[in-house]
Amino acid sequence: MGEAIKTLTDRSQAILLGRKTYEMFEPAWSSRTEDDDPGAPFFNETEKFVVSSTLSKPTWRNSTVLGPYDPEAIRRLKAEIEGDIYVSGSGTLVRALLAEGLADELHLFVFPLTRGSGPRLFPENAPLALSLTACEQYDNGVIHLGYAPSPQMG
C-alpha cells in the first residue's frame, strides 16, 4: 500500500487540502523526518494549497491559503502546476472537485471496517460515471481502487 501511495505522490508536484485535513496533517507531518516516515519529505517539502474561508495564515512551511472554494481558482492552479496535484482526505473539497469535473483521477483506499454513519464521499442522487483504472488488494485487507472520469452514461 505504501508503494501505491508513493507512486501517486512521486508524480505529484503540489498538494491541495481542505482546511480540516490541513489542520490534521500539519501537526502530524511537520515534525516527521524521512527516518520517521518515508512520506515525510513529500508532505513537508511539497508546495501545499489550502481551500478555506476561515484560515487566514498557514502555519506549515510551503503552504498557501487559496481562500474559499472557487472552481476557477482550482482550474488556474491545475494550469500552473506541472504534474499531478495530490489531494488526501478533504471530503468536502473532493466532492466539490468531482461535481465540477476537476478531478482527473480518484484513488480510494478502502479499509475493512464500517463506521455505520458519517459523511458520505458521494452525495445521494448525484450520478457519477467512473472507469476503473486500478484494483489491488493488500495483505492488511485494504483495497486500492483507482478511477478516472468516464463519459456520462446516457
Secondary structure, 3 states (H helix, E strand, C coil): CHHHHHHHHHCEEEEEEEHHHHHHHHHHHCCCCCCCCCCHHHHHHCEEEEECCCCCCCCCCCEEEEECCCHHHHHHHHHHCCCEEEECCCHHHHHHHHHCCCCCCEEEEECCCCCCCCCCCCCCCCCCCEEEEEEEECCCCCEEEEEEECCCCC
